Amino acid sequence: MKDLVSGFPRLNYNILAEYVFENHCFCFAFSLSQRLKTSSAMRPFCWFRESFYNFSVTLTDMQILQLSTALPKDRYSTEELMKAFPCKLPEGVKQNVLNLGVSKRHLIKQAVSPKASESLMSEDELVDLCAEACEKALKEACLSIKDIAYLVAAYDVNPFLSPGLSQLLVPKLGCDPYVRHMNAQGIASTAFPKALDLAQDYLSSHLADKVLICVSGVSSYWFQNQVHGLDNVMEMSQISQIKDEAKRQSELRKWIATMQFFLFGDGAAAAVVTSKKGGLAVKKTVEVTNVGKKDYLVGCSRLAVLDKPFHFGFYSYLDKEIPRLGTEYTRLALNRLLGKDTDRIIKDARKWVIHTGSEKILNSLAEHHGIEHEKLEESRHVLREYGNLAGASLPFILNEILKGNTLSKGDAVLMVGYGWGFSAAASLLEYVG
């Protein structure tokens, strides 16, 4: 019984019962979804083994049937953005930017008038990019939008506080207006594992259905706009010497905004997931959040009140503790995910998919977990060529791995996201071909 249960995906309200009859073991597994929590209905799934009187009941792991990505047409090198930055950067700040490890990034166009006192940001570029990724995933999976029973949209930034991205995508994709859909907003780099969790919970009681996941990595609405009109940026060595607390925090805020301007790129990813075998099997996902009560303040974006009618400010913060917390949280997530097999699976994993926080953070995690360079080459490539794509970074990296045709049947892939929340999520994937 122990071996059977250990192979089960994580599902809500699993009920396991074991009956012994004439020296034959009957193992039944029922998945009772949250939707049916108060119902007496249970749906059994079984496969026969050896004889009619000896069979086990199991559930198929959720499969990532298709992954696709989309990028804005406009691409900018770090050098081009330095020239376009609103003020001249000191040499020390330029070096800070180069140390991020980003050479290029794609950015959406934003129609904002610099002369207007207030300009509404358009959602069109965001929705078009996400729709492109979704339509590409459906086409490559030989499916249509009519084949999708559930839509999950994960994102951080949207010109609309409400409605959410899924509501905007339903008409854009041509979904049935009655389609089930869900928004997962503000989860940052763990958005893809969280979306897989939501899809798996749904599929546990709808085995024949297919779920479409869209993850937006569009962040420039925040990080490109917050530096408008910036007239100077100081080096960190100068900022640390400022005695006045308010002045020091003001200059630090400018420096952080500058790093975010150069670190983040825009992109969108989509995945079709199903219970049918094929592609990548999602064996298990674990998430850890806010071990320390105030850890969420280490990385965050929030609204601020201004002393003008109808006006709000935007405040974003990145703490120097992020690399340390990222290492600590990923260790906790991996230990919970893999248990006693942690060391073995970490060593044997064919590839790693690690969120592209920065080059420093990637190096820190690689050193801490003893990850060989070639197992992380796709993560480094995505950071270098596309920048930090927030929640879309993990599916982008995973897509690079699949396109490289380096996986063989049975290979394990470890996927790790960490950051704002403060959270880390770890998933164990297996390539099934």
ROMIKOL-481212 format. One record per residue (C-alpha): x, y, z. Coordinates in nm, 4 decimals, padded with zeros to 6 digits. Example, Ala and Ser with C-alpha at 12.3 -4.5 7.8 and 13.67 -1.06 7.14 Angstrom:
BEGIN
@px->01.2300 | py->-00.4500 | pz->00.7800 $
@px->01.3670 | py->-00.1060 | pz->00.7140 $
//
This chain:
BEGIN
@px->00.0000 | py->00.0000 | pz->00.0000 $
@px->00.2857 | py->00.2356 | pz->00.0809 $
@px->00.4434 | py->00.2016 | pz->-00.2654 $
@px->00.1104 | py->00.2640 | pz->-00.4336 $
@px->00.0335 | py->00.5776 | pz->-00.2339 $
@px->00.3802 | py->00.7258 | pz->-00.2846 $
@px->00.3170 | py->00.7309 | pz->-00.6589 $
@px->-00.0003 | py->00.9354 | pz->-00.6315 $
@px->-00.0093 | py->01.2997 | pz->-00.7371 $
@px->-00.1061 | py->01.5481 | pz->-00.4667 $
@px->-00.4822 | py->01.5851 | pz->-00.4757 $
@px->-00.7399 | py->01.7455 | pz->-00.2496 $
@px->-00.9632 | py->01.5206 | pz->-00.0411 $
@px->-00.8026 | py->01.1902 | pz->-00.1408 $
@px->-00.9698 | py->00.8975 | pz->00.0256 $
@px->-00.7854 | py->00.5665 | pz->00.0289 $
@px->-00.9490 | py->00.2417 | pz->00.1393 $
@px->-00.8056 | py->-00.1070 | pz->00.1452 $
@px->-01.0128 | py->-00.4211 | pz->00.1561 $
@px->-00.8858 | py->-00.7765 | pz->00.1899 $
@px->-01.1019 | py->-01.0547 | pz->00.0465 $
@px->-00.9921 | py->-01.4173 | pz->-00.0031 $
@px->-00.6252 | py->-01.3194 | pz->00.0337 $
@px->-00.6536 | py->-01.0689 | pz->-00.2478 $
@px->-00.5970 | py->-00.6995 | pz->-00.1926 $
@px->-00.8395 | py->-00.4506 | pz->-00.3370 $
@px->-00.7071 | py->-00.0977 | pz->-00.3312 $
@px->-00.9507 | py->00.1729 | pz->-00.4167 $
@px->-00.8595 | py->00.5344 | pz->-00.4712 $
@px->-01.1244 | py->00.7935 | pz->-00.4897 $
@px->-01.0559 | py->01.1553 | pz->-00.5684 $
@px->-01.3209 | py->01.3767 | pz->-00.4190 $
@px->-01.2771 | py->01.7284 | pz->-00.5513 $
@px->-01.3655 | py->02.0377 | pz->-00.3569 $
@px->-01.6637 | py->02.0890 | pz->-00.5858 $
@px->-01.8071 | py->01.7566 | pz->-00.4683 $
@px->-01.7027 | py->01.7939 | pz->-00.1059 $
@px->-02.0573 | py->01.7816 | pz->00.0269 $
@px->-02.1779 | py->01.5260 | pz->-00.2259 $
@px->-02.1965 | py->01.1514 | pz->-00.1810 $
@px->-02.0678 | py->01.0989 | pz->-00.5339 $
@px->-01.7211 | py->00.9510 | pz->-00.5724 $
@px->-01.5496 | py->00.8624 | pz->-00.8932 $
@px->-01.3278 | py->00.5504 | pz->-00.8901 $
@px->-01.0505 | py->00.4961 | pz->-01.1402 $
@px->-00.8882 | py->00.1581 | pz->-01.1758 $
@px->-00.6597 | py->-00.0617 | pz->-01.3751 $
@px->-00.6551 | py->-00.4424 | pz->-01.3546 $
@px->-00.3494 | py->-00.6440 | pz->-01.2618 $
@px->-00.2880 | py->-01.0221 | pz->-01.2887 $
@px->-00.6465 | py->-01.1382 | pz->-01.2297 $
@px->-01.0008 | py->-01.0198 | pz->-01.1734 $
@px->-00.9570 | py->-01.0583 | pz->-00.7986 $
@px->-00.6288 | py->-00.8697 | pz->-00.7783 $
@px->-00.6399 | py->-00.5146 | pz->-00.8977 $
@px->-00.5251 | py->-00.1726 | pz->-00.7886 $
@px->-00.6813 | py->00.1656 | pz->-00.8415 $
@px->-00.4627 | py->00.4638 | pz->-00.9248 $
@px->-00.4694 | py->00.8040 | pz->-01.0884 $
@px->-00.2630 | py->00.9179 | pz->-01.3827 $
@px->-00.0203 | py->01.2021 | pz->-01.3158 $
@px->-00.1161 | py->01.5297 | pz->-01.4750 $
@px->00.0711 | py->01.5855 | pz->-01.7996 $
@px->00.1999 | py->01.9029 | pz->-01.9626 $
@px->00.0879 | py->01.8236 | pz->-02.3137 $
@px->00.2159 | py->02.1416 | pz->-02.4810 $
@px->00.4191 | py->02.4497 | pz->-02.3881 $
@px->00.4417 | py->02.7646 | pz->-02.5999 $
@px->00.5778 | py->03.1156 | pz->-02.5534 $
@px->00.5317 | py->03.4590 | pz->-02.7071 $
@px->00.7501 | py->03.7701 | pz->-02.7039 $
@px->00.6883 | py->04.1343 | pz->-02.7960 $
@px->00.8395 | py->04.2317 | pz->-03.1298 $
@px->01.0593 | py->04.5082 | pz->-02.9890 $
@px->01.3898 | py->04.3886 | pz->-02.8434 $
@px->01.6402 | py->04.6069 | pz->-02.6599 $
@px->01.9985 | py->04.5446 | pz->-02.5594 $
@px->02.1243 | py->04.6651 | pz->-02.2228 $
@px->02.3428 | py->04.9201 | pz->-02.3995 $
@px->02.0422 | py->05.0592 | pz->-02.5908 $
@px->01.8418 | py->05.0976 | pz->-02.2721 $
@px->02.1327 | py->05.2744 | pz->-02.1018 $
@px->02.1282 | py->05.5336 | pz->-02.3780 $
@px->01.7493 | py->05.5705 | pz->-02.3506 $
@px->01.7483 | py->05.5957 | pz->-01.9706 $
@px->01.6129 | py->05.9329 | pz->-01.8495 $
@px->01.9399 | py->06.0307 | pz->-01.6778 $
@px->02.3097 | py->05.9549 | pz->-01.7039 $
@px->02.4177 | py->05.6541 | pz->-01.5006 $
@px->02.7347 | py->05.6602 | pz->-01.2878 $
@px->02.9954 | py->05.3959 | pz->-01.3716 $
@px->02.9246 | py->05.2029 | pz->-01.0517 $
@px->02.5533 | py->05.1811 | pz->-01.1331 $
@px->02.6356 | py->05.0699 | pz->-01.4878 $
@px->02.8399 | py->04.7864 | pz->-01.3414 $
@px->02.5506 | py->04.6927 | pz->-01.1118 $
@px->02.3297 | py->04.6696 | pz->-01.4220 $
@px->02.5787 | py->04.4506 | pz->-01.6090 $
@px->02.6092 | py->04.2212 | pz->-01.3059 $
@px->02.2387 | py->04.1362 | pz->-01.3371 $
@px->02.3301 | py->03.9051 | pz->-01.6242 $
@px->02.0772 | py->04.0398 | pz->-01.8754 $
@px->02.1993 | py->04.1209 | pz->-02.2263 $
@px->01.8663 | py->04.1640 | pz->-02.4046 $
@px->01.4972 | py->04.1799 | pz->-02.3299 $
@px->01.1698 | py->04.2262 | pz->-02.5193 $
@px->00.9319 | py->04.5023 | pz->-02.4117 $
@px->00.5751 | py->04.5819 | pz->-02.5077 $
@px->00.4891 | py->04.9204 | pz->-02.6541 $
@px->00.3064 | py->05.1561 | pz->-02.4229 $
@px->00.1079 | py->05.4460 | pz->-02.5613 $
@px->00.1593 | py->05.7008 | pz->-02.2840 $
@px->00.1687 | py->06.0719 | pz->-02.3560 $
@px->00.4540 | py->06.2422 | pz->-02.1654 $
@px->00.2622 | py->06.5719 | pz->-02.1811 $
@px->-00.0578 | py->06.4401 | pz->-02.0264 $
@px->-00.1036 | py->06.4772 | pz->-01.6514 $
@px->-00.2769 | py->06.1397 | pz->-01.6476 $
@px->-00.2737 | py->05.8620 | pz->-01.9080 $
@px->-00.4685 | py->05.5393 | pz->-01.8849 $
@px->-00.2493 | py->05.2415 | pz->-01.9697 $
@px->-00.3877 | py->05.0187 | pz->-02.2433 $
@px->-00.4349 | py->04.6471 | pz->-02.1874 $
@px->-00.4189 | py->04.5653 | pz->-02.5601 $
@px->-00.0490 | py->04.4729 | pz->-02.5804 $
@px->-00.0744 | py->04.2480 | pz->-02.2739 $
@px->-00.3885 | py->04.0676 | pz->-02.3881 $
@px->-00.2609 | py->04.0263 | pz->-02.7456 $
@px->00.0675 | py->03.8761 | pz->-02.6244 $
@px->-00.1036 | py->03.6309 | pz->-02.3879 $
@px->-00.3530 | py->03.5340 | pz->-02.6580 $
@px->-00.0661 | py->03.4691 | pz->-02.8989 $
@px->00.0967 | py->03.2271 | pz->-02.6544 $
@px->-00.2361 | py->03.0505 | pz->-02.5892 $
@px->-00.3261 | py->03.0187 | pz->-02.9575 $
@px->00.0199 | py->02.8851 | pz->-03.0376 $
@px->-00.0083 | py->02.6207 | pz->-02.7627 $
@px->-00.3495 | py->02.5089 | pz->-02.8891 $
@px->-00.2320 | py->02.4928 | pz->-03.2497 $
@px->00.0818 | py->02.2942 | pz->-03.1653 $
@px->-00.1298 | py->02.0535 | pz->-02.9566 $
@px->-00.3725 | py->02.0148 | pz->-03.2495 $
@px->-00.6560 | py->02.1511 | pz->-03.0375 $
@px->-00.9036 | py->02.4361 | pz->-03.0566 $
@px->-01.0315 | py->02.6639 | pz->-02.7841 $
@px->-01.3501 | py->02.4535 | pz->-02.7797 $
@px->-01.1437 | py->02.1658 | pz->-02.6394 $
@px->-01.0591 | py->02.3686 | pz->-02.3272 $
@px->-01.2821 | py->02.3239 | pz->-02.0227 $
@px->-01.0906 | py->02.5429 | pz->-01.7775 $
@px->-00.8741 | py->02.8537 | pz->-01.8214 $
@px->-00.6197 | py->02.9609 | pz->-01.5588 $
@px->-00.4512 | py->03.3008 | pz->-01.5982 $
@px->-00.1549 | py->03.3834 | pz->-01.3724 $
@px->-00.0023 | py->03.7302 | pz->-01.3738 $
@px->00.1341 | py->04.0137 | pz->-01.1633 $
@px->00.0762 | py->04.3249 | pz->-01.3720 $
@px->-00.2397 | py->04.4318 | pz->-01.5510 $
@px->-00.3458 | py->04.7879 | pz->-01.6386 $
@px->-00.6792 | py->04.6861 | pz->-01.4884 $
@px->-00.6945 | py->04.6177 | pz->-01.1163 $
@px->-01.0265 | py->04.4658 | pz->-01.2123 $
@px->-01.1260 | py->04.2826 | pz->-01.4302 $
@px->-00.8558 | py->04.0190 | pz->-01.4139 $
@px->-00.6578 | py->03.8748 | pz->-01.7027 $
@px->-00.8758 | py->03.5649 | pz->-01.7435 $
@px->-01.1844 | py->03.7817 | pz->-01.8012 $
@px->-00.9961 | py->03.9717 | pz->-02.0701 $
@px->-00.8777 | py->03.6511 | pz->-02.2371 $
@px->-01.2172 | py->03.4771 | pz->-02.2519 $
@px->-01.3536 | py->03.6944 | pz->-02.5379 $
@px->-01.0114 | py->03.7426 | pz->-02.6968 $
@px->-00.9569 | py->03.3669 | pz->-02.7335 $
@px->-01.3161 | py->03.3022 | pz->-02.8374 $
@px->-01.3973 | py->03.0953 | pz->-02.5294 $
@px->-01.7512 | py->02.9976 | pz->-02.4469 $
@px->-01.8789 | py->03.2776 | pz->-02.2183 $
@px->-01.9702 | py->03.0066 | pz->-01.9673 $
@px->-01.6219 | py->02.8525 | pz->-01.9575 $
@px->-01.4689 | py->02.8021 | pz->-01.6153 $
@px->-01.1806 | py->03.0393 | pz->-01.5548 $
@px->-00.9598 | py->03.1534 | pz->-01.2699 $
@px->-00.7203 | py->03.4433 | pz->-01.2019 $
@px->-00.4062 | py->03.3881 | pz->-00.9931 $
@px->-00.2621 | py->03.7358 | pz->-00.9394 $
@px->00.0434 | py->03.8570 | pz->-00.7491 $
@px->00.2155 | py->03.5202 | pz->-00.7048 $
@px->00.5239 | py->03.6344 | pz->-00.8988 $
@px->00.7860 | py->03.3694 | pz->-00.9745 $
@px->00.5852 | py->03.0784 | pz->-00.8307 $
@px->00.2892 | py->03.1501 | pz->-01.0613 $
@px->00.3441 | py->02.8511 | pz->-01.2913 $
@px->00.3618 | py->02.5866 | pz->-01.0147 $
@px->00.0560 | py->02.7458 | pz->-00.8536 $
@px->-00.1327 | py->02.7366 | pz->-01.1841 $
@px->-00.0382 | py->02.3692 | pz->-01.2221 $
@px->-00.1773 | py->02.3110 | pz->-00.8727 $
@px->-00.5095 | py->02.4678 | pz->-00.9708 $
@px->-00.5217 | py->02.2643 | pz->-01.2917 $
@px->-00.4426 | py->01.9419 | pz->-01.1078 $
@px->-00.7163 | py->02.0000 | pz->-00.8534 $
@px->-00.9645 | py->02.0472 | pz->-01.1368 $
@px->-00.8466 | py->01.7466 | pz->-01.3384 $
@px->-00.8684 | py->01.5217 | pz->-01.0333 $
@px->-01.2442 | py->01.5089 | pz->-01.0866 $
@px->-01.2558 | py->01.5836 | pz->-01.4621 $
@px->-01.0112 | py->01.3322 | pz->-01.6084 $
@px->-01.1321 | py->01.3733 | pz->-01.9653 $
@px->-01.0945 | py->01.7533 | pz->-01.9699 $
@px->-00.8097 | py->01.9768 | pz->-02.0800 $
@px->-00.6904 | py->02.2901 | pz->-01.9019 $
@px->-00.5261 | py->02.5919 | pz->-02.0632 $
@px->-00.2798 | py->02.7828 | pz->-01.8452 $
@px->-00.1601 | py->03.1306 | pz->-01.9413 $
@px->00.1232 | py->03.2921 | pz->-01.7459 $
@px->00.2016 | py->03.6576 | pz->-01.8128 $
@px->00.5544 | py->03.7790 | pz->-01.7530 $
@px->00.4725 | py->04.1346 | pz->-01.8600 $
@px->00.6119 | py->04.3686 | pz->-01.5959 $
@px->00.7055 | py->04.6809 | pz->-01.7893 $
@px->00.3782 | py->04.8541 | pz->-01.6976 $
@px->00.5432 | py->04.8867 | pz->-01.3570 $
@px->00.9150 | py->04.8905 | pz->-01.4105 $
@px->00.9510 | py->05.0978 | pz->-01.7267 $
@px->00.7050 | py->05.3627 | pz->-01.6149 $
@px->00.8307 | py->05.4176 | pz->-01.2596 $
@px->01.1547 | py->05.5801 | pz->-01.3809 $
@px->00.9871 | py->05.8494 | pz->-01.5933 $
@px->01.1427 | py->06.1850 | pz->-01.5135 $
@px->01.4211 | py->06.0390 | pz->-01.2978 $
@px->01.6960 | py->06.3030 | pz->-01.2887 $
@px->01.9765 | py->06.1203 | pz->-01.1068 $
@px->02.0814 | py->05.7849 | pz->-00.9595 $
@px->02.3538 | py->05.7493 | pz->-00.6982 $
@px->02.5998 | py->05.4659 | pz->-00.6511 $
@px->02.5386 | py->05.2341 | pz->-00.3562 $
@px->02.8643 | py->05.3412 | pz->-00.1921 $
@px->02.7330 | py->05.6980 | pz->-00.1842 $
@px->02.3837 | py->05.6005 | pz->-00.0703 $
@px->02.5188 | py->05.4052 | pz->00.2284 $
@px->02.6963 | py->05.7176 | pz->00.3561 $
@px->02.3838 | py->05.9357 | pz->00.3680 $
@px->02.2973 | py->06.0006 | pz->00.7317 $
@px->01.9473 | py->06.1366 | pz->00.6829 $
@px->01.7155 | py->05.8305 | pz->00.6802 $
@px->01.4499 | py->05.9810 | pz->00.4534 $
@px->01.7108 | py->06.0983 | pz->00.2014 $
@px->01.8877 | py->05.7615 | pz->00.2062 $
@px->01.5622 | py->05.5724 | pz->00.1466 $
@px->01.4714 | py->05.8083 | pz->-00.1373 $
@px->01.8024 | py->05.7466 | pz->-00.3136 $
@px->01.7818 | py->05.3728 | pz->-00.2496 $
@px->01.4385 | py->05.3688 | pz->-00.4074 $
@px->01.5812 | py->05.5301 | pz->-00.7223 $
@px->01.8607 | py->05.2715 | pz->-00.7354 $
@px->01.6152 | py->04.9808 | pz->-00.6963 $
@px->01.3894 | py->05.1249 | pz->-00.9679 $
@px->01.6922 | py->05.1469 | pz->-01.1974 $
@px->01.7838 | py->04.7822 | pz->-01.1385 $
@px->01.4248 | py->04.6759 | pz->-01.2057 $
@px->01.4187 | py->04.8799 | pz->-01.5280 $
@px->01.7127 | py->04.6799 | pz->-01.6643 $
@px->01.6378 | py->04.3410 | pz->-01.5052 $
@px->01.2832 | py->04.2702 | pz->-01.6194 $
@px->01.1642 | py->04.1820 | pz->-01.9686 $
@px->00.8203 | py->04.1017 | pz->-02.1084 $
@px->00.6897 | py->03.7681 | pz->-02.2300 $
@px->00.3960 | py->03.5292 | pz->-02.2020 $
@px->00.3725 | py->03.1513 | pz->-02.1861 $
@px->00.0897 | py->02.9027 | pz->-02.2228 $
@px->00.0528 | py->02.5356 | pz->-02.1378 $
@px->-00.2083 | py->02.2735 | pz->-02.2180 $
@px->-00.2382 | py->02.0183 | pz->-01.9383 $
@px->-00.4364 | py->01.6960 | pz->-01.9259 $
@px->-00.4612 | py->01.3637 | pz->-01.7466 $
@px->-00.3713 | py->01.1730 | pz->-02.0612 $
@px->-00.0153 | py->01.0510 | pz->-02.0954 $
@px->00.2343 | py->01.2385 | pz->-02.3070 $
@px->00.4937 | py->01.5119 | pz->-02.2613 $
@px->00.5969 | py->01.5942 | pz->-01.9060 $
@px->00.4336 | py->01.4325 | pz->-01.6049 $
@px->00.3852 | py->01.6573 | pz->-01.3027 $
@px->00.4631 | py->01.4193 | pz->-01.0168 $
@px->00.4367 | py->01.6573 | pz->-00.7220 $
@px->00.4492 | py->02.0255 | pz->-00.6290 $
@px->00.5274 | py->02.1842 | pz->-00.2933 $
@px->00.5112 | py->02.5506 | pz->-00.1903 $
@px->00.6440 | py->02.7241 | pz->00.1201 $
@px->00.5341 | py->03.0781 | pz->00.2087 $
@px->00.6344 | py->03.3318 | pz->00.4738 $
@px->00.8260 | py->03.1218 | pz->00.7220 $
@px->00.9041 | py->03.4546 | pz->00.8853 $
@px->00.5960 | py->03.6671 | pz->00.9516 $
@px->00.7422 | py->03.9716 | pz->00.7731 $
@px->00.9320 | py->03.7933 | pz->00.4951 $
@px->00.6782 | py->03.9223 | pz->00.2414 $
@px->00.8288 | py->04.2713 | pz->00.2819 $
@px->01.1659 | py->04.1561 | pz->00.1424 $
@px->01.0308 | py->04.1842 | pz->-00.2119 $
@px->00.7046 | py->04.3577 | pz->-00.2894 $
@px->00.5094 | py->04.6101 | pz->-00.4949 $
@px->00.2334 | py->04.8112 | pz->-00.3357 $
@px->00.0172 | py->05.1185 | pz->-00.3727 $
@px->00.0872 | py->05.4444 | pz->-00.1917 $
@px->-00.1490 | py->05.7293 | pz->-00.1145 $
@px->-00.0737 | py->06.0724 | pz->-00.2606 $
@px->-00.2135 | py->06.4042 | pz->-00.1448 $
@px->-00.4020 | py->06.4633 | pz->-00.4702 $
@px->-00.7542 | py->06.3563 | pz->-00.5625 $
@px->-00.7737 | py->06.0317 | pz->-00.7642 $
@px->-00.3962 | py->05.9782 | pz->-00.7492 $
@px->-00.2071 | py->05.6787 | pz->-00.6112 $
@px->00.1644 | py->05.6093 | pz->-00.6030 $
@px->00.3553 | py->05.2917 | pz->-00.6837 $
@px->00.6135 | py->05.1584 | pz->-00.4414 $
@px->00.8396 | py->04.8640 | pz->-00.5248 $
@px->01.1114 | py->04.7176 | pz->-00.3084 $
@px->01.3902 | py->04.4618 | pz->-00.3404 $
@px->01.5905 | py->04.3776 | pz->-00.0279 $
@px->01.9508 | py->04.2592 | pz->-00.0176 $
@px->01.8233 | py->03.9564 | pz->00.1769 $
@px->01.6503 | py->03.8088 | pz->-00.1315 $
@px->01.9448 | py->03.5855 | pz->-00.2385 $
@px->01.9783 | py->03.4411 | pz->00.1133 $
@px->01.6054 | py->03.3876 | pz->00.1563 $
@px->01.5794 | py->03.2419 | pz->-00.1939 $
@px->01.8397 | py->02.9787 | pz->-00.1054 $
@px->01.6748 | py->02.9028 | pz->00.2289 $
@px->01.3222 | py->02.8766 | pz->00.0911 $
@px->01.4206 | py->02.6591 | pz->-00.2058 $
@px->01.6003 | py->02.4241 | pz->00.0330 $
@px->01.2857 | py->02.3939 | pz->00.2439 $
@px->01.0672 | py->02.3364 | pz->-00.0624 $
@px->01.2984 | py->02.0733 | pz->-00.2103 $
@px->01.3297 | py->01.8870 | pz->00.1191 $
@px->00.9510 | py->01.8735 | pz->00.1539 $
@px->00.9103 | py->01.7742 | pz->-00.2116 $
@px->01.1687 | py->01.4958 | pz->-00.2218 $
@px->01.1872 | py->01.3801 | pz->00.1400 $
@px->01.4468 | py->01.1154 | pz->00.2124 $
@px->01.5368 | py->01.0990 | pz->-00.1578 $
@px->01.6400 | py->01.4685 | pz->-00.1712 $
@px->02.0140 | py->01.4161 | pz->-00.2178 $
@px->01.9714 | py->01.1378 | pz->-00.4731 $
@px->01.7157 | py->01.3160 | pz->-00.6922 $
@px->01.9045 | py->01.6468 | pz->-00.6777 $
@px->02.2118 | py->01.4634 | pz->-00.8029 $
@px->02.0308 | py->01.2535 | pz->-01.0649 $
@px->01.7979 | py->01.5208 | pz->-01.2072 $
@px->01.8638 | py->01.5580 | pz->-01.5786 $
@px->01.7767 | py->01.9276 | pz->-01.5873 $
@px->01.6918 | py->02.2120 | pz->-01.3513 $
@px->01.4420 | py->02.4893 | pz->-01.4186 $
@px->01.5212 | py->02.7805 | pz->-01.1856 $
@px->01.3560 | py->03.1218 | pz->-01.1847 $
@px->01.5725 | py->03.3885 | pz->-01.3461 $
@px->01.5988 | py->03.6259 | pz->-01.0482 $
@px->01.9461 | py->03.7455 | pz->-01.1442 $
@px->02.2845 | py->03.5979 | pz->-01.2253 $
@px->02.3907 | py->03.6297 | pz->-00.8615 $
@px->02.0882 | py->03.4362 | pz->-00.7397 $
@px->02.1309 | py->03.1624 | pz->-01.0013 $
@px->02.4953 | py->03.1219 | pz->-00.9024 $
@px->02.4034 | py->03.1129 | pz->-00.5332 $
@px->02.1456 | py->02.8375 | pz->-00.5822 $
@px->02.3738 | py->02.6370 | pz->-00.8098 $
@px->02.6512 | py->02.6476 | pz->-00.5523 $
@px->02.4228 | py->02.5646 | pz->-00.2595 $
@px->02.2635 | py->02.2608 | pz->-00.4269 $
@px->02.5737 | py->02.1501 | pz->-00.6190 $
@px->02.4043 | py->02.1856 | pz->-00.9591 $
@px->02.6300 | py->02.1194 | pz->-01.2569 $
@px->02.6567 | py->02.4045 | pz->-01.5088 $
@px->02.5032 | py->02.2164 | pz->-01.8027 $
@px->02.1911 | py->02.1368 | pz->-01.6000 $
@px->02.1247 | py->02.5100 | pz->-01.5652 $
@px->02.2230 | py->02.6318 | pz->-01.9106 $
@px->01.8616 | py->02.6952 | pz->-02.0220 $
@px->01.7912 | py->02.9040 | pz->-01.7099 $
@px->02.0994 | py->03.1150 | pz->-01.7756 $
@px->02.0073 | py->03.1483 | pz->-02.1427 $
@px->01.6575 | py->03.2789 | pz->-02.0640 $
@px->01.7958 | py->03.5320 | pz->-01.8142 $
@px->02.0582 | py->03.6524 | pz->-02.0604 $
@px->01.8331 | py->03.6764 | pz->-02.3665 $
@px->01.4954 | py->03.7730 | pz->-02.2152 $
@px->01.5630 | py->03.9087 | pz->-01.8666 $
@px->01.3627 | py->03.8313 | pz->-01.5556 $
@px->01.0221 | py->03.7210 | pz->-01.6856 $
@px->00.8615 | py->03.6952 | pz->-01.3418 $
@px->00.6062 | py->03.4116 | pz->-01.3398 $
@px->00.6680 | py->03.3279 | pz->-01.7064 $
@px->01.0362 | py->03.2478 | pz->-01.6499 $
@px->00.9774 | py->02.8823 | pz->-01.5519 $
@px->00.7634 | py->02.7850 | pz->-01.8553 $
@px->01.0075 | py->02.9734 | pz->-02.0814 $
@px->01.2991 | py->02.7714 | pz->-01.9430 $
@px->01.1033 | py->02.4470 | pz->-01.9589 $
@px->01.0165 | py->02.5194 | pz->-02.3208 $
@px->01.3851 | py->02.5743 | pz->-02.4012 $
@px->01.4673 | py->02.2350 | pz->-02.2494 $
@px->01.1968 | py->02.0586 | pz->-02.4502 $
@px->01.3053 | py->02.2261 | pz->-02.7729 $
@px->01.6625 | py->02.1120 | pz->-02.7105 $
@px->01.5590 | py->01.7442 | pz->-02.7265 $
@px->01.7976 | py->01.6563 | pz->-02.4439 $
@px->01.5509 | py->01.4557 | pz->-02.2351 $
@px->01.5031 | py->01.0799 | pz->-02.2458 $
@px->01.2073 | py->00.8815 | pz->-02.1176 $
@px->01.2147 | py->00.8653 | pz->-01.7397 $
@px->01.4419 | py->01.1689 | pz->-01.6915 $
@px->01.3631 | py->01.3797 | pz->-01.3861 $
@px->01.3405 | py->01.7589 | pz->-01.4074 $
@px->01.3362 | py->01.9797 | pz->-01.0989 $
@px->01.1557 | py->02.3132 | pz->-01.1293 $
@px->01.2065 | py->02.5830 | pz->-00.8651 $
@px->01.0547 | py->02.9287 | pz->-00.8348 $
@px->01.1136 | py->03.1728 | pz->-00.5498 $
@px->01.0714 | py->03.5399 | pz->-00.4702 $
@px->00.8012 | py->03.7910 | pz->-00.3869 $
@px->00.5486 | py->03.6456 | pz->-00.1520 $
@px->00.7878 | py->03.5554 | pz->00.0072 $
@px->00.7529 | py->03.2105 | pz->-00.1413 $
@px->00.9290 | py->02.9206 | pz->-00.3031 $
@px->00.7700 | py->02.6386 | pz->-00.5015 $
@px->00.9338 | py->02.3198 | pz->-00.6207 $
@px->00.7971 | py->02.0668 | pz->-00.8695 $
@px->00.9192 | py->01.7224 | pz->-00.9669 $
@px->00.8591 | py->01.6497 | pz->-01.3343 $
@px->00.9242 | py->01.3333 | pz->-01.5311 $
@px->00.9653 | py->01.3152 | pz->-01.9074 $
@px->00.7368 | py->01.0478 | pz->-02.0497 $
@px->00.7880 | py->01.1239 | pz->-02.4177 $
//
